[in-house]
Amino acid sequence: MGLHSARATRALQRLAETDPAFASLSLWVEHVDGDARTLPAWSSGTTITYGPAFEGLTLDEQVGTCGHHILHVAFRHAARANAMKSRYGADHDETLFNIASDAVLNEAIFRAGYILPRPCVLLSELLADALSRPSAQDAALAEWDAEKLYVRLMSDTGRGGGSSGARRAHDYAAGQGFERDLEQGGDPSEDSDEAADWRQRIARAMETGRLAGRGIGMIGHRLADLPEARTPWEVVLRSLVTKAVTELPRRSWQRPTGRWLALDAAGQSAPFEPATARNRHAPRIAVCLDSSGSIDGTRLSLFAAQVAGIARRTGAETHVLVFDDGVRARQTMRAGHWERAITGLEVSRGGGTDYAEVLREADLLDPAVIVVLTDLDAPDPEKPRAPVIWAVPDDDAPSPPFGRRLSLTR
């Protein structure tokens, strides 16, 4: 390894001369030469490595390749891939996340007027091939970031016996000569100092490019993949449910505090102070799982694990109601059996969806909160007494008639 890349020097100079945004971001990236792989270039959390094949590219292709990997580093794709690994565990597909992030970046690079070695994966083509969702370049870049695309591909299980979105994405990428160019790793936290630093650097760089009127800065405001402080849906769900089942201390006027008793015993007059009432009933969570076929197994497993964790930490009694157009199965989870009970629950597939019966039955349990995992593709029901959280697997799902909507797309 050299201290600075000799192979990429000319391309980086051209990039700095023509694009103020890339010029700024490039200063925060380590550029080195290496012979460990046959790729023209590959990147990790902070470093871009240029291989011997880089020298075989035209200067324009070298410039585009540098821009591609500068965005990999600046957008923290290595760390964000690590966050997906933490979420999916053994089911995580590192290559698929690389395909998703490359597709987004390549589309942006071409949209900004740069050239990349062809063929290569592109977001608009990947959406059409893997998800049957044709989309114009600008619309696709504004809608999709790497995580949203990865989650959608992972959750698309195929319809009518067809192959899954992930499988179709792999097939499309193989046809484009895709090779992994991203080494996963780094701090996945969006609250880290590194993440905050990169958000500031990118904001300054994109504004500089926009004001200059050229380069990647001209389309920066359209990129959904721009790093921002995103809160994963698991964290939001934990916060909402935990808040609902955590009871604030209540005063009991039937007995006084120890302080008041001590003052009274000493003959001192003091206003009556009610003691804190003991909570005699464990809080309840009602979880309604839509089994109509719209909720994929991967997201159901993630959702179930989160609910199990909430119940375990809060001690809440959790009732799971599986439904389509009626309630089809019931399961009560108590101390020590949460995760096994949820993840082992048999969920039938197929049928329509109706919320009336399941919300009625859930409300009769007198829960602190009702959580409904569904796509919201059903007639509006009557509002129950308990607060409702609608966990939906798609940003395109309609707004609920009441309650809080939580998207599971990230």
N, C-alpha and C positions, 0 to 999 in steps of 0.2 A: 504494500500500500504506500502511495505517496502522500505527502502532506496536502497537496492540492492537485486536482486532476489536470494533467497535460492534455489528455485526449479531448476534454470538453472546453478548454480555454477559449478557442475561437468561437464556438457556439454560444458560450456564456457572454462573451464580449458583444456578439451581435444581439443577443437577447437584451442585454443591458442598454444598448444603444437605441433599440427600437421600442422597448416596452418598460415604462417607468415602474409599473406594479411588479413585474417580474424582477426588475433590477433591485428593487427594495427587498423583496422576499428572498432572493438568492443570497443576499449577504448573511442571512441567518441559517444557511444550510451548509453542511460540510460536503465538499465535492472531492472525491478521491478516485483513483484508478485501481482496478482489481481484475484478476484473471480467473476467479473461482467459478464463474458461470459463463455460458455461451450467449447470454442476452446482451443486447447493446447497453442496457443500464438496468439497475434495480435499486430500490430504496428501502430504508428502514425508518426508525423514528426520527433521526436527525441527519442521516447521511445518504447521499446518492453515490453509488459506485458505478463507474463507467467501464464496461468490458471491451475486449478487443473488437467485437462486432460493431461498436459505436463508430469506429473509424471508417467502416464501410458504408455508412450512411451519407447521403448528400448533406450539405451544410443546412439546408432548410429542414430536413428531417432531423438533424441533430438538434437544431434550435427547438423544434416541436417536442422532441423527446426530453430535453432539459426542462421545458415548461411543464410537461406532464409530471415529471418526478418532483419538481419544486412544489407543485400543488399537492402531491401525495404527502410530502413532509409538512407543508404549511397547514393543510387540512387535517393533519394528525390521523391519517387513515390507519397507520400501524397500531396506534393506541385504540382507535375506535374498533378495529378488528378484534383487539384484545377484549374490549368490552362485550362484544358479541359472543366471544368464547366464554366469558364469565356467565353470560345469560343462558346460552344453549348447552354448555358443558360438552359431553361426549358427542352430541348431535351437531356441534358447530362444524361448518364447512368453510375452512379457511380459503380454499380456492374460489368458492362462490362469492365470498365477500370481496376478494381481489377482482373478480370479474365485474361485480357491481360497481366498485369504486373506479375501475378503469373505464367502464362504459360512460360514467358520468363525466370524468375528467376529459376523456377523448372527445366527447361531444362538445364540451366547453372549449377545448383547444382549437378544434375546427371552426367553431362559431366565432372565435376571436381572430381567425384568419391565419392560423398556423397550419403546418403540414406535419403529418406523422407517417411513418412507414406503413404501407397498406399491404394486406388487409389488417384491420384492427377492430376491436369491439366498440360499438357505438350504442348509446342509450336508446335512441329512436329505433334502431334495428333490434336491440335486445327486447324492448317492450313489445314489438310486433311479433318476434319469433317465439319468445318464451312465455309471454302473458297474453298474446293476441290483443294488444292494446296499442294500435298505431297512434303516433303522436308527433306533432311538429317539433322541431329542435327547441325553439324558445319555450314552448309549453312544457316539454319534457324536462328541461333544465330548471324551470321554475317550480315544478311539482315534486321531482324526485331527488332525494339525497341517497347516499350509499346505504344507510341503515334501512330506510323505508323500502328501497328496492330489494335489499337482501332479505328482509323479513317477509316481503310479499313472495319472493321466489321460494323461500323456505316453506311458506305456508300453503303454496299452491300445490295441492296433492293430485291434481289431474281430474278431469271429468270424463265420464263415459268410458272409463278404462284407459284413457290416454295417459301419456307420460306426465310427470310432474313439471312444475315450472323450473325447479332446480335442474332437473335432468335436461330439459330443453335448453336452458341457459348454458349448461356444460357443452351440449352438442353444438350450439351456435358458436360458442367461444372456440371450440376445437376447430371448427370450420374456418375461423378467422386467424388461425395460427397462434392463438393465445398461449402465453406462458406466464406463470406467476412472476410478478416483478415487485411484489410487496412483502417484506419480512415483518410478520406480525410481532408486536411487543410494545412495551411502554406503559405508562400510567394511564389507565382508562378513565380516570375521574375527570369530569368536566369542571370540577371545582379546583383542580390543581393550579399551581402557579404557571406551569408550562402551558396549560390550555388557555389561561387568561392572557398570557403574553402573546400567544399566536393569534388570538382573536384581535388584540390591539394592533399587532403588526399587519394583519390582513386588512383591517379597516383602514389604516393609514395608507397602505399600498394601493388598495382599490380606489380610494379617493384621489390619490395622486394620479393614477392612470386615467380616471374619469375626467379630471380637470385637464389633463394633457390631451385628451380626445383620441387616445389610441391604445391598442393592446387589450389585455385581459380585463383591465379596469373598466372598459366600456360595457362589459356584460356582467360585471361582478354583482350588481344589484339584482340580477335575474337568477343567480345560482342558489338553488335550495340547499346545496351541499356546503355552503359557507359555514364554517364552525360557529356555533353559538351555544350558549349555556342551555342545553336541552336536559330536561328532567325525564328519565326513562319512566314509562308507564307503571312499572313495578313500584317505583318510589312513590308516585302519586297515589296509586291504589293503597299502598300501605298507610300513607298519611291520612287519606280520607276515611278508611275503615277504622284505623286505630283511634282517630279522633272521635268517631261515632260511638265506639264501644267503651271509650274511657269516660267514666262518669265523674263529674265534678263533685266535690264533697257537699253533702246535704246536711242541713242543721236539723236536729231533733229536739223539739221543745218538751219532750217527755223526760229528759234527764239533763242535768247541768254539767258544765265542764269541771274538771278537777280543780282548776284555779278558783272558780266560784265557791266550790265546796270548802276549800281551804280558808277562804276569806270569811265564809259564813261560820265555820267552826271557831275562828278567832274572834268572832263577834263583830266583824266589820261589815258594814252595809255596802252592798254593791249591786248594780243592775244584774238581773238574771242573764246568764250566758248559756245558750243551748249548746249541747255537745254535738259532735259529728255523728251522724247516723251510720250504722254499719250497713253495708250493701249485702243483703241476704240472697240476692239472686245474681247468678253469673250472667253477663251480657250475652245476647244472641246475635249471630249473623245469619241471614238467610241468603243463600247463594243459588241463583236460578240459572241452570245451564241449558241453553238452546241446543237441542239435538236434531234440528231440522236439516242438518247437512251443511250449513253455512260456516260452521266453526271447525277449523282443521285440527287434527290431532296434536300437532306441535304446539300451537298456541293454547290449546286446552290444557296440555301438560304444564306449560309455563304458568298459566293462570292458576291451575290447581295448586301448584307448588307455592305460589305467592299467598293464596288464601290459607293454605295449611300453615305457613309460617306466621301469618297474622294471628290465627287462632291459637297457635302454640305460645306466642309471646304474650298475648292478652288474656289467655285463659277463657276466651269466649267459646260458648257452645255454638257450633256451626251446623246448620241444617242445609243440606244440598237437595234441591228439587230439579230433576231432569224433566224437561218438557218439550213438546212441539206445539200441537194445538190443544193439548191437555197435559196434566202432570203424569209422567210415565214411571218415575222411580223416585224414592225418597231415601235419604241417608242422614243419620244424625252422628256427628263427630264429637266425641268428648275427650277429656284429657288423655294424652298418650297415643291416640289412634287417628289423629287428623290426617297426616300425609298418606298413610296406607289406605284410609277410607276413601279419600278423594281420588287419588291416582288409580286405585283399583276399581273404581266405580264403572260399571258397564253402561256405556252410552249408546243407545240405538241411533241409527241414522235414517234420515228421510222424513217425509211428511211436511205439512205446512206449519205455520207458527201463529200462536194466539197467546197473548199475555194475560187475558182476563182471569183464567182459573189459577195460574201459577202465582200471580200477584195477590189474589184473594187468599190463597192458602198460605203464602209467605207472610202476609200481614196478620193472619190469625196467630202466628207464632209470637207476636209482639216483639219483633227484633229491633235492635238498635239501628240496623241498616239493612237494606236489601241490595244485593249486587246481582245484576243480570248480565250474563255473557251472551250476546246476541248480535245480529246484524241490523236490528231495528226494522226488519222487513215484515211488518204485521200491522193490523189496525191499532189505533191508539186505545189503550185501556183506561179504566178509571184510576184516579190517583189514590194510592194507598196512604195510610197514616204514616208509615215509616218512611224515612228518606231513601231515595233510590239512586244508585250509581249504575249507569248503563255502560258496560265495557264492550266496545265495538271493535271488530277486527279490521275495519276499513275506514279510511278518511272520507270515503264517498257515502257512508251511511247517513241517512237523514237525521235531522235533529229530533231528540225525544220530546214528547209532549210535556214532560216535567222531569225533575231530577238533574243529576250531573252526568254529562257525556264524557267518557274517557276513551281515547283512541289507543289501540294496541299496535299501531303501525311502527312504533320505534322501540 
